[in-house]
Amino acid sequence: MSYDTNVYYNPGATGLTTVGEVDTDGGYGFDMLVVWQRDEDGALFWATDSGCSCPSPFDACNSPDDLTAITNVREFSSAARGWFREQYSPSMDNRDALERLIRKVQRLAKKLEAAA
């Protein structure tokens, strides 16, 4: 993994901006869902990753091609909520953060549709 091209640690180098993230681990590990927006055209992407403190988050993600495009907000919302339900011990704060992120993605997607 290169920090120079890692979408999590250096999203700008890959033409992305981080929209938001939820990390349900909160300890020495990570269990994350992250959403990015491509600077060039506003396209939205997401991915999840988990691990202990040894690997880096999203160490295999070095471009938008390594992420999942959000082409249908309902499908993304359903998948994100499914990811959350599978977490070991998510908190209400994590749930609220996820719902805020979903609403943000919905707003951004509407802006993209209006601009098209």
Secondary structure, DSSP 8 states (H G I E B T S, - for coil): --TTT-TTT-GGGGTEEEEEEEES--SSSEEEEEEEEETTT--EEEEEEEE-SSS-TTTT--SGGGSEE---HHHHHHHHHHHHHTSSS--HHHHHHHHHHHHHHHHHHHHHHHH-
